[in-house]
């Protein structure tokens, strides 16, 4: 009796719920804009999640990161963490994804020269007919350093500081 029961228990395979982590790179295609790139990333994510849950019934939760690649630059585009039950109830990438909007800039979809042209008109730009002189241009009041600040610290050190909303030097 007991020996038979013990041998049946030992012979029964034990299945543990697993979490699976996947990182998938996708490369930007020639002339592809960010919106199309993002749609392709979402479609890749949905297909991968569906396949992994179908192929392996032991996976209880899936964590997926889509990494964008463009001319050597790599940045996270979106990540998803979803359980099998939640995906079964609502198989929507938008519902479970965390998006990384800075990837648009980091992957070169928005080039720096285009960003600089979008400056507010309060800054004086030299006219093409005027020769550039090494004069210091006045600093608009909203960006002037306070008397306690070091003026060198108020200048952006990189284009990322200049373009980042709310960035402080």
N, C-alpha and C positions, 0 to 999 in steps of 0.2 A: 503494500500500500504506500508507505511513506517513500520508499526508494523509487517507486514508479513516479510519484508526484514530483519528487526532487529532480529526477532526470528529465521530466517534461518541462519543468521551470528552467532548467539549465539549457535545454535545447531550443527554447523559444527566444528568437532574436529580440533584443530590446532596441526600440527606435527612439532616439532622442530628437527633440525639436532643435533645429539648427537655425542660426542666423547666418546669412550669406552677405558678404561684402564684395562689391564689384566696382571697378573703376574702368570706364570706357573712354578712350580718346576719340574725338571726331575732328577731322581737319576741315578748315574752311576751304570751300571750293572757289575757283576763280570767279571774280566779280559777284560773289554771293554777299547779299546784305545781311545785317544782323537778324532781322525778323525771320528770313528764310533759314538761316543757320540755327536759330533757336527752335523753329518748328521741326527741323531735322533732328535736333538733339532730343526734343520731346518724343518724337516718333521712335527714335532709337531706344529711348528709355522705356517706353510702353511695351515695345516688342520684346525687349530683354527681360523685363519683369514677368510678362506673361509666359515666356518660354521657360524661365527658371522655375517658376511655380509649377508649371506643367511637368517639367522633366524630373523634378525632385520633390516628392511629397513630404520629405523630412524638413524642408525649409519652412520655418514658421514666420520668419521675418527677413526682409531683404533690404539692404542698404546699397544704394547705387549712386555713383558720382559720374557725371558726364564732364569730361575735361576738354575744353576747346583748344585747338592748336592752329596757329597761323604764323608762318615765317619764323619759326623757332620759339615763338611765345606760347606759353601754356597757362591757362587759367580755368578755374572751375566755372562752369556755366550754370549747372543745376545739380541738386542732390535730392535724393528721395529716400525716405525711411518709411516702409509700410509693411504691415503684417499681411499674411495670407488672407485672413478673414476680412480685413478692411479692404484689401484689393478686390476680393470677390464681391463685396457689397458695393464698392464704388471704384471701378477701374479707371480713374481719371488722374492723369499726370498733374494737371493744375491743382487738384485737391491735395496731393501729397508732396508736391515739389517745393523746395526752397530754391529761389532763383538768386543769382549773383549778378546784378546789373553792371557792376564795375568791369565785368569781363568784356563788355562791349568796347570799352576804351583800352583795356589791357591787351586785347587781341588785335587792336589796330582797326576796328570798324569805324572809330571816330579818330581821325588824325589830328594832331596838335594844331596845324595851321588853320583848319576849319574852326577849331575852338577859339583861337585867338581872334578871328574875324568877328566873333560874336560878342566882343567886349562892349560895355556900355559906351554911349557916345560922349560921356563926360571927360574922357581922356583925349588930349590933343594928339593928333597924328600929324607928322610933318607933311606938307604938301610936296608933290613930286618936283616942283620947280625950285623949292627951297633947298639949299645945301644943308646937310646934317651938321650941326655944330655940337661940340661936347658940353653944351649947357645942360644943367640939371633942370628937368621939367618939374613944375609944382606938383606936389602930392595932393590928391583930392582929400578934403577934410575927413571923410569917413575912413581913410586908410592911414592918416597921419599918426605916428607913434606918440604915446603920451610922454610927458617929460621924464617919467621914471623908466621908460623902456629904452633899450639900446636900439637906435635906428637900424643897425645891421640885422637885428633879429626880426624886424618887421618885413624884410624883403624875402620873397619866396626863394628857396634854395633850388627848387626843381620845378618843372612844369606841372608835376603832379600836385604840389602844394597850391600852385596858382589856380588849377582847375578844379580841385576838390572842393565841393560845397562845404562850408563851415570849417575848412582846414585852418588850423592855427599854427604859426611858425614855431 
